Amino acid sequence: MVDGYLGTLTTEERMLLHLFDNPLPEGQWEAPAAVTQAGISAAVHVQRKHVPRTLKRLEQRGELITGQRHVPGAKQRRRVYGLTSVGKERAGALRNKILAEVVILKGERVEVSNLRGGGQLTLDLLSHVDEGMVFHENPVISPVSKGEF
């Protein structure tokens, strides 16, 4: 179970946001660990064994593409995942909706988009928001896994 605001999002929504922020590089033979099952698992705060079911559902809907790429630090090529244009559209709309939400920061009402640091990942930002839409300096959840190979 995921705590905080992230717990109000489905695993599928968290995956869409993660893959939107971590696009699969096109035309390259290498891909970051963040787009492997282990990387996705760590980012969305679910055990790795639960990831394939959701990925398969996204792929069946035409929102996900898969491939085999070399991942730095891995001995062999890994299956990697990225969003199709349909998936990017859905994830972008979800992200915009979330960034327009209002949270409480030190007693003030602030739009989530105003709290985002340069290059900060959406899920990382949302990990600081609790169920009551209060922003905390430290994350309110801890990772399930470290995303190891």
C-alpha positions in Angstrom: 0.0 0.0 0.0 1.3 3.4 -1.0 0.9 6.2 1.5 0.3 9.9 0.9 -1.2 11.5 -2.2 0.5 8.9 -4.4 -1.7 6.3 -2.7 -4.8 8.0 -4.2 -3.4 7.3 -7.7 -3.7 3.8 -9.3 -0.6 1.9 -10.1 -1.4 2.5 -13.8 -1.5 6.2 -13.3 1.8 6.2 -11.4 3.4 4.2 -14.2 2.1 6.6 -16.9 3.5 9.6 -14.9 6.9 7.8 -14.4 7.2 6.8 -18.1 6.1 10.3 -19.2 9.0 11.8 -17.1 11.4 9.1 -18.3 10.9 8.8 -22.0 12.4 5.8 -23.8 15.3 7.2 -26.0 14.4 6.7 -29.7 16.9 5.2 -32.1 19.5 4.4 -29.4 20.8 1.0 -28.3 21.0 2.0 -24.7 18.2 2.9 -22.3 18.2 4.0 -18.6 17.4 1.6 -15.8 14.4 3.8 -15.0 12.4 2.3 -17.9 13.0 -1.4 -16.9 10.6 -3.3 -14.8 12.9 -2.9 -11.8 13.2 0.9 -12.3 9.4 1.2 -12.8 8.7 -0.9 -9.7 11.0 1.3 -7.6 9.5 4.6 -8.9 5.8 3.6 -8.5 6.3 2.0 -5.1 5.0 -1.5 -5.9 6.8 -4.9 -5.8 8.4 -5.9 -9.1 6.2 -9.0 -9.4 3.1 -6.7 -9.7 4.5 -4.6 -12.6 4.0 -6.9 -15.6 0.2 -7.1 -15.3 -0.2 -3.3 -15.5 2.3 -3.0 -18.3 0.5 -5.6 -20.3 -2.8 -3.7 -19.8 -1.2 -0.5 -21.0 0.3 -2.3 -24.0 -3.0 -3.8 -25.0 -4.6 -0.4 -25.0 -1.9 0.9 -27.4 -0.3 3.2 -24.8 3.0 1.4 -24.3 5.8 0.1 -26.5 8.4 -2.4 -25.5 11.9 -3.2 -26.7 15.2 -4.8 -25.8 18.1 -2.4 -25.0 21.4 -2.4 -23.2 21.1 -0.9 -19.7 24.3 0.5 -18.2 25.5 -1.8 -15.4 23.5 -4.8 -16.7 25.3 -7.8 -18.1 22.6 -8.5 -20.8 20.0 -6.5 -22.7 16.8 -5.8 -20.7 13.2 -5.3 -21.7 12.4 -1.6 -21.6 9.2 0.3 -21.9 8.1 3.7 -23.3 4.9 5.5 -24.0 3.3 5.7 -27.5 1.7 8.9 -28.6 -1.6 7.8 -27.2 0.1 7.0 -23.8 1.9 10.3 -23.8 -1.3 12.2 -24.5 -3.1 10.4 -21.6 -0.1 10.8 -19.2 0.3 14.5 -20.1 -3.3 15.2 -19.4 -3.1 13.4 -16.1 0.1 15.3 -15.2 -1.4 18.6 -16.0 -4.5 17.9 -13.9 -2.3 16.9 -11.0 0.0 19.9 -11.3 -3.0 22.2 -11.2 -4.1 20.8 -7.8 -3.7 23.0 -4.7 -1.8 21.9 -1.6 -1.1 23.5 1.7 2.5 24.6 2.3 3.2 26.3 5.7 -0.5 27.3 6.0 -0.6 28.8 2.4 -2.5 27.4 -0.5 -0.1 26.7 -3.4 -0.6 25.1 -6.8 1.5 21.9 -7.1 3.2 23.2 -10.3 4.7 26.1 -8.3 6.5 23.6 -6.0 8.3 21.8 -8.8 12.0 22.1 -8.9 13.9 22.2 -12.2 13.9 18.7 -13.7 12.1 17.2 -10.7 10.2 14.1 -11.5 6.4 14.3 -11.0 6.3 11.2 -8.7 9.2 12.6 -6.6 7.3 15.8 -6.1 4.0 14.0 -5.2 5.8 11.8 -2.7 6.0 15.0 -0.5 2.2 15.4 -0.4 0.0 13.6 2.1 -3.6 12.4 1.8 -4.8 15.7 3.2 -3.1 17.6 0.4 -0.4 19.0 2.8 3.1 19.4 1.3 6.0 18.2 3.5 9.7 18.9 3.2 10.5 15.2 3.4 8.7 12.4 1.5 5.8 10.9 3.3 6.4 7.4 1.8 9.4 5.1 1.5 10.4 3.1 -1.5 9.3 -0.6 -1.8 12.5 -1.5 -3.6 15.7 0.1 -4.9 15.2 -0.9 -8.5 18.2 -3.2 -8.7 18.7 -5.5 -11.7 
